[in-house]
Amino acid sequence: MATVTQRLHIDWTRCDGRGLCAELLPDVFTRDDWGYPLAHKGSREPAIPPESAKYARAAVKRCPRTALRLLD
């Protein structure tokens, strides 16, 4: 069975830089000087490692601005 790699989409019109996603997914994101998430690999829709999938789902659920969405 193949592993499905999920990607995380950020709706930049909603994001206000609170940084919760960077706290929950430190292996995927860092934060810029204003608190906005930056993917470590520079991707606009970073791949989520399988071991971080549960943290990605938590970030989507807990984003205060509903700016995150998981893509298959």
Contact map, one row per residue, 1 for C-alpha under 8 A:
111000000000000000000000000000000000000000000000000000000000000000000000
111100000000000000000000000000000000000000000000000000000000000000000000
111110000000000000000000000000000000000000000000000000000000000000000000
011111000000000000000000000000000000000000000000000000000000000000000001
001111100000000000000000000000000000000000000011110000000000000000000001
000111110000000000000000000000000000000000000011100010000000000000000111
000011111000000000000000000000000000000000001111000000000000000000000111
000001111100000000000000000000000000000000001111000000010000000000011110
000000111110000000000000000000000000000000011100000000000000000000011110
000000011111001000000000000000000000000000011000000000000000000000111000
000000001111111000000000000000000000000000000000000000000000000000110000
000000000111111000000000000000000000000000000000000000000000000000100000
000000000011111000000000000000000000000000000000000000000000000000100000
000000000011111100000000000000000000000000000000000000000000000011100000
000000000111111111000000000000000001000000000000000000000000000011100000
000000000000011111000000000000000001000000000000000000000000000010000000
000000000000001111100000000000000111100000000000000000000000000000000000
000000000000001111110000000000000011000000000000000000000000000000000000
000000000000000011111110000000100011100000000000000000000000000000000000
000000000000000001111111000000000000000000000000000000000010011000000000
000000000000000000111111100010000000100000000000000000010011001000000000
000000000000000000111111110111100000100000000000000000000000000000000000
000000000000000000111111110000000000000000000000000000000000000000000000
000000000000000000011111110000000000000000000000000000110110000000000000
000000000000000000001111111110000000000000000000000100110010000000000000
000000000000000000000111111111000000000000000000000000000000000000000000
000000000000000000000000111110000000000100000000000000000000000000000000
000000000000000000000100111111000000001110000111000000000000000000000000
000000000000000000001100111111100000111100000000000000000000000000000000
000000000000000000000100010111110000111100000000000000000000000000000000
000000000000000000100100000011111111110000000000000000000000000000000000
000000000000000000000000000001111111110000000000000000000000000000000000
000000000000000000000000000000111111000000000000000000000000000000000000
000000000000000010000000000000111111000000000000000000000000000000000000
000000000000000011100000000000111111100000000000000000000000000000000000
000000000000001111100000000000111111110000000000000000000000000000000000
000000000000000010101100000011110011111000000000000000000000000000000000
000000000000000000000000000011110001111101000000000000000000000000000000
000000000000000000000000000111000000111111110100000000000000000000000000
000000000000000000000000001111000000011111100000000000000000000000000000
000000000000000000000000000100000000001111100100000000000000000000000000
000000000000000000000000000000000000011111110100000000000000000000000000
000000000000000000000000000000000000001111111100000000000000000000000000
000000001100000000000000000000000000001001111100000000000000000000000000
000000111100000000000000000000000000000000111110000000000000000000000000
000000111000000000000000000100000000001011111111000000000000000000000000
000011110000000000000000000100000000000000001111100000000000000000000000
000011110000000000000000000100000000000000000111110110010000000000000000
000011000000000000000000000000000000000000000011111110000000000000000000
000010000000000000000000000000000000000000000001111110000000000000000000
000000000000000000000000000000000000000000000000111111000000000000000000
000000000000000000000000100000000000000000000001111111110000000000000000
000001000000000000000000000000000000000000000001111111111000000000000000
000000000000000000000000000000000000000000000000001111111100000000000000
000000000000000000000001100000000000000000000000000111111110000000000000
000000010000000000001001100000000000000000000001000111111111000000000100
000000000000000000000000000000000000000000000000000011111111100000000100
000000000000000000000001000000000000000000000000000001111111110000000000
000000000000000000011001100000000000000000000000000000111111111000010000
000000000000000000001000000000000000000000000000000000011111111001111100
000000000000000000000000000000000000000000000000000000001111111001000000
000000000000000000010000000000000000000000000000000000000111111101000000
000000000000000000011000000000000000000000000000000000000011111111110000
000000000000000000000000000000000000000000000000000000000000011111100000
000000000000011100000000000000000000000000000000000000000000001111100000
000000000000011000000000000000000000000000000000000000000001111111110000
000000000111111000000000000000000000000000000000000000000001001111111000
000000011110000000000000000000000000000000000000000000000011001001111100
000000011100000000000000000000000000000000000000000000000001000000111110
000001111000000000000000000000000000000000000000000000011001000000011111
000001111000000000000000000000000000000000000000000000000000000000001111
000111100000000000000000000000000000000000000000000000000000000000000111
